[in-house]
Amino acid sequence: MKKMAPVFALVSMLALSPALHGAVVDKIVVVVNNEVITQGEIDRVLAPVYQHFRTIYQGEELVRKLDEARQKIVGQLIEEKLLLGEAKKLNIEIEEKELSARMSEAQKRFGSKEAFERALAEQRMTTKDLKAKYRDQLMTRKLVDQKVGSRIIITPVDVSEYYRKHADEFAQPEEVKLRNILIRPKETLTPEQALELAQLISRRLKEGADFSDLARTYSDGPGAAEGGLMGYQKRGELLPAIEDVVFNMKEGQTSDMLQTDMGYFFFKVDEKRGGKTPSLSEARSQIEEMIYSERGREKMKSWVDGLKKNAYIAFR
């Protein structure tokens, strides 16, 4: 059975980012059965939201947005506590090596042990606290895998039916990986000189000169320093006159000189991809993941709603 998709991953209670102004008050805000949600937990999750919101909102709007965010966070934490309580009730165990791996991953993100410990200190946390939080998260994830993930069954008929109804969604857009050379009049190049230079480049390309070298030497277009590399371009992203040419070129082919309002262009197609709808067998893995996520969301919501109905939830 597959691991639960990321959409079911619990909202981390560990933002590991600067706390809100003032000391973290570790008072109980909500009681969820035998678990509690503290002010400190809420503040840790809200901290990055606050930092982001204050760059785009101010005054009453900032207060309203933060209040909405806080309510959402509290709701998420209540669900986490419900699941954690269930995991404890079922005696779900986590091996020490799993915890050690999570701790090592967390430390690597900060570059050094010292930076890691400073980040924890800013959150009024110790490595012991963090390890306990990771244990809770891993217990909950295993519970979700057991109660939701393991009960999702996808048959070949399910996959075929999904493909039949959504085939158009799997169509891959046609793209070309382009290089360009642009020669345009400027202060140091009169219109007549620009045309002469473009004609020279046209001759050299026909003689087999390297497109990238010419782009680095002469081009005023995007990516000149990288040999005129423009990257992948989809239909609709280029001027119609250019699009009609490049999408009818073969890989490795170089265009003739194209005159536009911007100047004289040359294009080379490095690669072409897409422009087709994958077969059922090619799309099977992607379809299974999509069905799995959709069904998982429905089962997860139904299960958690049931836990809420039978839970003791009290706000302090």
C-alpha beads as a LAMMPS data file, in Angstrom:
LAMMPS data file: protein, C-alpha beads

316 atoms
315 bonds

1 atom types
1 bond types

-500.0 500.0 xlo xhi
-500.0 500.0 ylo yhi
-500.0 500.0 zlo zhi

Masses

1 110.0

Atoms # bond

1 1 1 0.000 0.000 0.000
2 1 1 1.241 3.464 -0.849
3 1 1 2.292 5.967 1.748
4 1 1 -0.281 8.601 2.441
5 1 1 0.009 11.412 -0.082
6 1 1 1.400 14.779 1.094
7 1 1 -2.108 16.211 1.116
8 1 1 -2.742 14.183 4.277
9 1 1 0.483 15.220 5.970
10 1 1 -0.286 17.000 9.188
11 1 1 0.328 20.693 9.563
12 1 1 3.660 20.869 11.345
13 1 1 3.499 22.252 14.827
14 1 1 7.143 23.211 14.467
15 1 1 7.571 26.297 12.303
16 1 1 11.145 26.691 13.603
17 1 1 10.972 30.364 12.778
18 1 1 11.162 33.432 15.016
19 1 1 8.380 33.567 17.598
20 1 1 5.920 36.403 17.822
21 1 1 6.903 39.435 19.848
22 1 1 7.074 38.794 23.555
23 1 1 7.601 35.625 25.528
24 1 1 5.713 32.491 24.616
25 1 1 3.015 32.037 27.242
26 1 1 2.650 28.291 27.746
27 1 1 -0.933 28.339 28.926
28 1 1 -3.602 25.833 27.928
29 1 1 -5.991 27.199 25.296
30 1 1 -7.903 24.075 24.252
31 1 1 -8.391 20.651 25.829
32 1 1 -8.960 17.819 23.342
33 1 1 -9.799 14.606 25.203
34 1 1 -6.548 13.858 27.058
35 1 1 -4.443 16.231 24.936
36 1 1 -3.971 19.990 25.272
37 1 1 -3.177 22.850 22.903
38 1 1 -1.050 25.578 24.419
39 1 1 -0.585 29.207 23.503
40 1 1 3.020 28.397 22.660
41 1 1 1.996 25.850 20.049
42 1 1 -0.393 28.291 18.406
43 1 1 2.210 31.072 18.403
44 1 1 4.858 28.854 16.801
45 1 1 2.600 27.985 13.874
46 1 1 1.230 31.523 13.585
47 1 1 4.670 33.203 13.635
48 1 1 5.560 32.787 9.924
49 1 1 1.990 33.700 8.951
50 1 1 2.250 36.882 10.986
51 1 1 5.574 37.798 9.404
52 1 1 4.140 37.311 5.919
53 1 1 0.842 39.096 6.565
54 1 1 2.422 42.194 8.041
55 1 1 4.247 42.765 4.728
56 1 1 0.969 42.933 2.799
57 1 1 -1.673 44.052 5.315
58 1 1 -1.912 46.724 7.957
59 1 1 -4.285 48.153 10.517
60 1 1 -7.691 46.535 10.938
61 1 1 -7.213 44.345 7.878
62 1 1 -4.048 42.872 9.401
63 1 1 -5.894 42.156 12.652
64 1 1 -8.775 40.497 10.757
65 1 1 -6.482 38.360 8.609
66 1 1 -4.486 37.233 11.642
67 1 1 -7.666 36.346 13.507
68 1 1 -8.837 34.245 10.565
69 1 1 -5.444 32.543 10.388
70 1 1 -5.463 31.856 14.133
71 1 1 -8.900 30.233 13.968
72 1 1 -7.776 28.025 11.102
73 1 1 -4.592 27.046 12.926
74 1 1 -6.493 26.190 16.101
75 1 1 -8.843 24.021 14.041
76 1 1 -5.887 22.204 12.496
77 1 1 -4.262 21.680 15.878
78 1 1 -7.495 20.254 17.287
79 1 1 -7.517 17.688 14.495
80 1 1 -3.872 16.863 15.158
81 1 1 -4.584 16.309 18.840
82 1 1 -7.559 14.079 18.043
83 1 1 -5.374 11.929 15.817
84 1 1 -2.528 11.876 18.302
85 1 1 -4.896 10.710 21.025
86 1 1 -6.104 7.897 18.764
87 1 1 -2.515 6.890 17.992
88 1 1 -1.725 6.678 21.704
89 1 1 -4.890 4.724 22.374
90 1 1 -3.803 2.136 19.771
91 1 1 -0.246 2.041 21.202
92 1 1 1.380 2.921 17.887
93 1 1 5.124 2.773 18.388
94 1 1 7.959 4.634 16.667
95 1 1 11.430 3.152 16.380
96 1 1 14.355 5.159 17.697
97 1 1 16.082 5.068 14.300
98 1 1 13.086 6.848 12.723
99 1 1 13.331 9.646 15.268
100 1 1 17.102 9.916 14.848
101 1 1 16.692 10.255 11.086
102 1 1 14.141 13.074 11.507
103 1 1 16.393 14.903 13.962
104 1 1 19.361 14.604 11.597
105 1 1 17.316 15.947 8.689
106 1 1 16.160 18.908 10.786
107 1 1 19.700 19.770 11.839
108 1 1 21.012 19.581 8.259
109 1 1 18.521 22.250 7.178
110 1 1 20.272 24.741 9.454
111 1 1 23.787 23.964 8.273
112 1 1 25.312 23.490 11.708
113 1 1 24.465 22.177 15.152
114 1 1 24.917 25.658 16.623
115 1 1 22.440 27.271 14.187
116 1 1 19.996 24.442 14.844
117 1 1 20.181 24.915 18.594
118 1 1 19.776 28.694 18.224
119 1 1 16.587 28.151 16.212
120 1 1 15.256 25.848 18.906
121 1 1 16.149 28.352 21.619
122 1 1 14.203 31.065 19.783
123 1 1 11.195 28.756 19.963
124 1 1 11.774 28.135 23.684
125 1 1 12.420 24.491 22.817
126 1 1 15.073 21.873 23.524
127 1 1 16.163 18.948 21.371
128 1 1 14.174 16.754 23.749
129 1 1 11.039 18.803 23.032
130 1 1 11.609 18.569 19.291
131 1 1 12.171 14.833 19.459
132 1 1 8.883 14.441 21.342
133 1 1 7.075 16.501 18.693
134 1 1 8.538 14.374 15.912
135 1 1 7.467 11.225 17.750
136 1 1 3.900 12.568 17.896
137 1 1 3.938 13.407 14.182
138 1 1 5.274 9.991 13.172
139 1 1 2.723 8.234 15.374
140 1 1 -0.074 10.220 13.771
141 1 1 1.188 9.569 10.258
142 1 1 1.260 5.823 10.918
143 1 1 -2.256 6.004 12.295
144 1 1 -3.500 7.779 9.167
145 1 1 -1.790 5.177 6.966
146 1 1 -3.551 2.411 8.884
147 1 1 -7.003 3.948 9.176
148 1 1 -7.225 5.714 5.820
149 1 1 -4.416 4.815 3.438
150 1 1 -4.697 1.049 3.831
151 1 1 -8.426 1.157 3.091
152 1 1 -8.163 2.848 -0.282
153 1 1 -8.484 0.288 -3.073
154 1 1 -7.955 1.302 -6.685
155 1 1 -8.914 -1.168 -9.405
156 1 1 -7.888 -1.222 -13.088
157 1 1 -11.500 -0.316 -13.911
158 1 1 -11.205 2.789 -11.703
159 1 1 -8.091 3.874 -13.576
160 1 1 -9.627 3.252 -17.015
161 1 1 -12.797 5.132 -16.137
162 1 1 -10.851 8.100 -14.755
163 1 1 -8.718 8.228 -17.909
164 1 1 -11.812 8.110 -20.116
165 1 1 -13.409 11.051 -18.312
166 1 1 -10.262 13.161 -17.939
167 1 1 -8.138 12.275 -20.982
168 1 1 -7.903 15.924 -22.080
169 1 1 -6.333 16.858 -18.742
170 1 1 -3.360 14.613 -19.470
171 1 1 -2.556 16.236 -22.796
172 1 1 1.011 17.479 -22.771
173 1 1 1.455 20.982 -24.216
174 1 1 3.706 21.196 -27.235
175 1 1 6.979 22.909 -26.321
176 1 1 10.196 23.807 -28.084
177 1 1 13.532 24.465 -26.427
178 1 1 14.851 27.508 -28.264
179 1 1 17.978 29.510 -28.793
180 1 1 17.843 32.904 -30.442
181 1 1 19.990 35.596 -31.964
182 1 1 18.598 39.123 -32.133
183 1 1 20.260 41.867 -34.123
184 1 1 18.633 45.278 -33.743
185 1 1 19.565 48.866 -34.535
186 1 1 20.948 50.865 -31.604
187 1 1 23.199 53.833 -30.909
188 1 1 26.277 51.949 -32.054
189 1 1 24.556 50.174 -34.944
190 1 1 22.576 51.975 -37.677
191 1 1 19.613 50.226 -39.346
192 1 1 21.768 49.628 -42.429
193 1 1 24.601 48.151 -40.350
194 1 1 22.132 45.974 -38.411
195 1 1 20.837 44.526 -41.668
196 1 1 24.370 43.895 -42.944
197 1 1 25.296 42.130 -39.688
198 1 1 22.147 40.007 -39.825
199 1 1 22.940 39.020 -43.399
200 1 1 26.476 38.113 -42.351
201 1 1 25.160 35.898 -39.532
202 1 1 22.715 34.273 -41.956
203 1 1 25.608 33.343 -44.274
204 1 1 27.739 32.034 -41.430
205 1 1 24.914 29.862 -40.097
206 1 1 24.411 28.370 -43.558
207 1 1 28.155 27.681 -43.686
208 1 1 27.857 25.688 -40.431
209 1 1 29.013 28.211 -37.824
210 1 1 28.069 27.403 -34.212
211 1 1 24.777 29.077 -33.299
212 1 1 25.664 29.509 -29.623
213 1 1 29.006 31.146 -30.399
214 1 1 27.353 33.635 -32.732
215 1 1 24.698 34.411 -30.119
216 1 1 27.314 35.108 -27.449
217 1 1 29.246 37.342 -29.830
218 1 1 26.517 39.341 -31.557
219 1 1 23.064 38.864 -30.030
220 1 1 21.050 41.489 -28.166
221 1 1 18.370 38.905 -27.374
222 1 1 17.499 37.078 -24.149
223 1 1 20.069 34.603 -22.900
224 1 1 22.847 35.885 -25.161
225 1 1 25.494 35.068 -22.555
226 1 1 24.174 31.475 -22.468
227 1 1 24.399 31.066 -26.223
228 1 1 20.971 32.593 -26.836
229 1 1 19.189 30.020 -24.669
230 1 1 15.515 30.869 -24.135
231 1 1 14.471 27.568 -22.570
232 1 1 11.178 25.834 -23.285
233 1 1 8.447 27.864 -24.944
234 1 1 4.800 26.806 -25.259
235 1 1 2.396 27.735 -28.001
236 1 1 0.921 31.157 -27.300
237 1 1 4.069 32.495 -25.618
238 1 1 5.745 33.775 -28.772
239 1 1 4.823 36.285 -31.454
240 1 1 2.539 34.564 -33.989
241 1 1 4.984 35.063 -36.854
242 1 1 7.791 33.474 -34.814
243 1 1 5.584 30.715 -33.416
244 1 1 4.458 29.626 -36.880
245 1 1 8.098 29.155 -37.858
246 1 1 9.671 27.513 -34.809
247 1 1 6.897 24.995 -34.156
248 1 1 7.286 23.717 -37.712
249 1 1 11.053 23.280 -37.364
250 1 1 12.817 20.015 -36.534
251 1 1 15.171 19.461 -33.627
252 1 1 18.591 20.922 -34.410
253 1 1 17.236 23.064 -37.240
254 1 1 18.044 26.769 -37.569
255 1 1 15.590 29.272 -38.975
256 1 1 16.166 31.736 -41.773
257 1 1 16.406 35.401 -40.828
258 1 1 13.087 36.709 -39.456
259 1 1 12.418 40.435 -39.542
260 1 1 10.203 41.834 -36.757
261 1 1 9.558 45.236 -35.199
262 1 1 12.260 44.372 -32.648
263 1 1 14.924 43.601 -35.231
264 1 1 16.299 40.554 -37.040
265 1 1 15.849 37.173 -35.374
266 1 1 17.366 33.755 -35.877
267 1 1 16.144 30.709 -33.957
268 1 1 17.471 27.237 -33.320
269 1 1 15.331 24.402 -31.977
270 1 1 17.357 22.352 -29.495
271 1 1 14.512 20.033 -28.540
272 1 1 10.797 19.436 -29.047
273 1 1 8.481 17.733 -26.599
274 1 1 4.814 17.260 -25.759
275 1 1 2.036 17.858 -28.191
276 1 1 0.361 14.534 -27.476
277 1 1 -1.897 12.824 -24.987
278 1 1 -0.174 10.001 -23.083
279 1 1 -1.666 6.528 -23.352
280 1 1 -3.494 4.900 -20.455
281 1 1 -0.441 2.840 -19.590
282 1 1 1.774 5.947 -19.627
283 1 1 -0.635 7.879 -17.397
284 1 1 -1.537 4.984 -15.076
285 1 1 0.785 5.916 -12.212
286 1 1 -0.322 9.561 -12.244
287 1 1 -3.984 8.561 -12.340
288 1 1 -3.577 6.201 -9.395
289 1 1 -2.027 9.002 -7.346
290 1 1 -4.870 11.365 -8.249
291 1 1 -7.589 8.853 -7.365
292 1 1 -5.741 7.973 -4.182
293 1 1 -5.574 11.619 -3.125
294 1 1 -9.241 12.293 -3.910
295 1 1 -10.506 9.248 -2.041
296 1 1 -8.076 9.817 0.779
297 1 1 -9.321 13.362 1.334
298 1 1 -12.917 12.134 1.505
299 1 1 -12.139 9.260 3.875
300 1 1 -9.911 11.442 6.019
301 1 1 -12.583 14.104 6.444
302 1 1 -15.269 11.554 7.256
303 1 1 -13.065 9.799 9.802
304 1 1 -11.926 13.009 11.516
305 1 1 -15.505 14.331 11.615
306 1 1 -16.479 11.140 13.412
307 1 1 -13.683 11.604 15.938
308 1 1 -14.853 15.174 16.597
309 1 1 -18.428 14.090 17.283
310 1 1 -17.285 11.760 20.057
311 1 1 -14.536 13.989 21.439
312 1 1 -14.339 16.242 24.451
313 1 1 -13.202 19.637 23.153
314 1 1 -13.124 22.544 25.586
315 1 1 -11.789 26.072 25.054
316 1 1 -10.226 27.742 28.073

Bonds

1 1 1 2
2 1 2 3
3 1 3 4
4 1 4 5
5 1 5 6
6 1 6 7
7 1 7 8
8 1 8 9
9 1 9 10
10 1 10 11
11 1 11 12
12 1 12 13
13 1 13 14
14 1 14 15
15 1 15 16
16 1 16 17
17 1 17 18
18 1 18 19
19 1 19 20
20 1 20 21
21 1 21 22
22 1 22 23
23 1 23 24
24 1 24 25
25 1 25 26
26 1 26 27
27 1 27 28
28 1 28 29
29 1 29 30
30 1 30 31
31 1 31 32
32 1 32 33
33 1 33 34
34 1 34 35
35 1 35 36
36 1 36 37
37 1 37 38
38 1 38 39
39 1 39 40
40 1 40 41
41 1 41 42
42 1 42 43
43 1 43 44
44 1 44 45
45 1 45 46
46 1 46 47
47 1 47 48
48 1 48 49
49 1 49 50
50 1 50 51
51 1 51 52
52 1 52 53
53 1 53 54
54 1 54 55
55 1 55 56
56 1 56 57
57 1 57 58
58 1 58 59
59 1 59 60
60 1 60 61
61 1 61 62
62 1 62 63
63 1 63 64
64 1 64 65
65 1 65 66
66 1 66 67
67 1 67 68
68 1 68 69
69 1 69 70
70 1 70 71
71 1 71 72
72 1 72 73
73 1 73 74
74 1 74 75
75 1 75 76
76 1 76 77
77 1 77 78
78 1 78 79
79 1 79 80
80 1 80 81
81 1 81 82
82 1 82 83
83 1 83 84
84 1 84 85
85 1 85 86
86 1 86 87
87 1 87 88
88 1 88 89
89 1 89 90
90 1 90 91
91 1 91 92
92 1 92 93
93 1 93 94
94 1 94 95
95 1 95 96
96 1 96 97
97 1 97 98
98 1 98 99
99 1 99 100
100 1 100 101
101 1 101 102
102 1 102 103
103 1 103 104
104 1 104 105
105 1 105 106
106 1 106 107
107 1 107 108
108 1 108 109
109 1 109 110
110 1 110 111
111 1 111 112
112 1 112 113
113 1 113 114
114 1 114 115
115 1 115 116
116 1 116 117
117 1 117 118
118 1 118 119
119 1 119 120
120 1 120 121
121 1 121 122
122 1 122 123
123 1 123 124
124 1 124 125
125 1 125 126
126 1 126 127
127 1 127 128
128 1 128 129
129 1 129 130
130 1 130 131
131 1 131 132
132 1 132 133
133 1 133 134
134 1 134 135
135 1 135 136
136 1 136 137
137 1 137 138
138 1 138 139
139 1 139 140
140 1 140 141
141 1 141 142
142 1 142 143
143 1 143 144
144 1 144 145
145 1 145 146
146 1 146 147
147 1 147 148
148 1 148 149
149 1 149 150
150 1 150 151
151 1 151 152
152 1 152 153
153 1 153 154
154 1 154 155
155 1 155 156
156 1 156 157
157 1 157 158
158 1 158 159
159 1 159 160
160 1 160 161
161 1 161 162
162 1 162 163
163 1 163 164
164 1 164 165
165 1 165 166
166 1 166 167
167 1 167 168
168 1 168 169
169 1 169 170
170 1 170 171
171 1 171 172
172 1 172 173
173 1 173 174
174 1 174 175
175 1 175 176
176 1 176 177
177 1 177 178
178 1 178 179
179 1 179 180
180 1 180 181
181 1 181 182
182 1 182 183
183 1 183 184
184 1 184 185
185 1 185 186
186 1 186 187
187 1 187 188
188 1 188 189
189 1 189 190
190 1 190 191
191 1 191 192
192 1 192 193
193 1 193 194
194 1 194 195
195 1 195 196
196 1 196 197
197 1 197 198
198 1 198 199
199 1 199 200
200 1 200 201
201 1 201 202
202 1 202 203
203 1 203 204
204 1 204 205
205 1 205 206
206 1 206 207
207 1 207 208
208 1 208 209
209 1 209 210
210 1 210 211
211 1 211 212
212 1 212 213
213 1 213 214
214 1 214 215
215 1 215 216
216 1 216 217
217 1 217 218
218 1 218 219
219 1 219 220
220 1 220 221
221 1 221 222
222 1 222 223
223 1 223 224
224 1 224 225
225 1 225 226
226 1 226 227
227 1 227 228
228 1 228 229
229 1 229 230
230 1 230 231
231 1 231 232
232 1 232 233
233 1 233 234
234 1 234 235
235 1 235 236
236 1 236 237
237 1 237 238
238 1 238 239
239 1 239 240
240 1 240 241
241 1 241 242
242 1 242 243
243 1 243 244
244 1 244 245
245 1 245 246
246 1 246 247
247 1 247 248
248 1 248 249
249 1 249 250
250 1 250 251
251 1 251 252
252 1 252 253
253 1 253 254
254 1 254 255
255 1 255 256
256 1 256 257
257 1 257 258
258 1 258 259
259 1 259 260
260 1 260 261
261 1 261 262
262 1 262 263
263 1 263 264
264 1 264 265
265 1 265 266
266 1 266 267
267 1 267 268
268 1 268 269
269 1 269 270
270 1 270 271
271 1 271 272
272 1 272 273
273 1 273 274
274 1 274 275
275 1 275 276
276 1 276 277
277 1 277 278
278 1 278 279
279 1 279 280
280 1 280 281
281 1 281 282
282 1 282 283
283 1 283 284
284 1 284 285
285 1 285 286
286 1 286 287
287 1 287 288
288 1 288 289
289 1 289 290
290 1 290 291
291 1 291 292
292 1 292 293
293 1 293 294
294 1 294 295
295 1 295 296
296 1 296 297
297 1 297 298
298 1 298 299
299 1 299 300
300 1 300 301
301 1 301 302
302 1 302 303
303 1 303 304
304 1 304 305
305 1 305 306
306 1 306 307
307 1 307 308
308 1 308 309
309 1 309 310
310 1 310 311
311 1 311 312
312 1 312 313
313 1 313 314
314 1 314 315
315 1 315 316
